[in-house]
């Protein structure tokens, strides 16, 4: 089944109730099997510059790749090649954002979180940096696929604070990785299977800080058959709960199988090699 028939996608971004400007940026295109979300940070309006650059650069570069060659089927060699490709494109975007920050004092120190979901051959490759998240709802169970790159997560992992204490942690929005802050960046990349009926949610911390996982799951179960409605409801709930930050979401519903075209993936291997 073609991607634009197998996948239904909707993206929403909103400044929230407490902020005058929106430093988040989102992109989705079901025909490409691509969803991107970025949550910017920095002085002046630099956060929105960084997030806008990240989504635009990656949408353009990944779009070019996808138009040239179908994604490869699963397998160790193929997966490493896709990981390498995505890593290189993120590194290129990071370099452009970093150079822009260094060349304009108004943008100095700007950066952005990032979540990229690339759907192909009944699975997706996920790359993330920072504390924007990807969730999967399968049946009644909601799973957080990504793990935050944040001071809060490090404190939790080390046992220094408990989950109960984490809810009141004073520095919960301090990230330990971001795109554009340093000359290089290390995305975390993984493969996730996708079954018919699955729902995937990309979101900024403007949602996850304001709406708990149980309520996110309830909204997705209730409205997930129409990703546009589900996205609207999630943004509304974040704002109803205080809307302290910009809130952005991309909702993806898997409506059908989307196997890769046979015989075309070798082109990707030849372009990017078999190992990082």
Secondary structure, DSSP 8 states (H G I E B T S, - for coil): --HHHHEEEEEEEE--SS-SS--EEEEEETTTTEEEEEEEE-STTHHHHHHHHHHHHHHHHHHHHHHHS----SSHHHHHHHHHHHHHHHHHHHHHHHHHHHH-GGGTT-EE-EEEEEEETTEEEEEEESS-EEEEEETTEEEE-S---BHHHHHHHHTSS-HHHHTT-TTTT-BS--BTSSS----EEEEEE--TT-EEEEE-HHHHTTS-HHHHHHHHHHHTTSHHHHHHHHHHHHHHTT--S-EEEEEEEE-S-----TT-THHHHHHH-S--
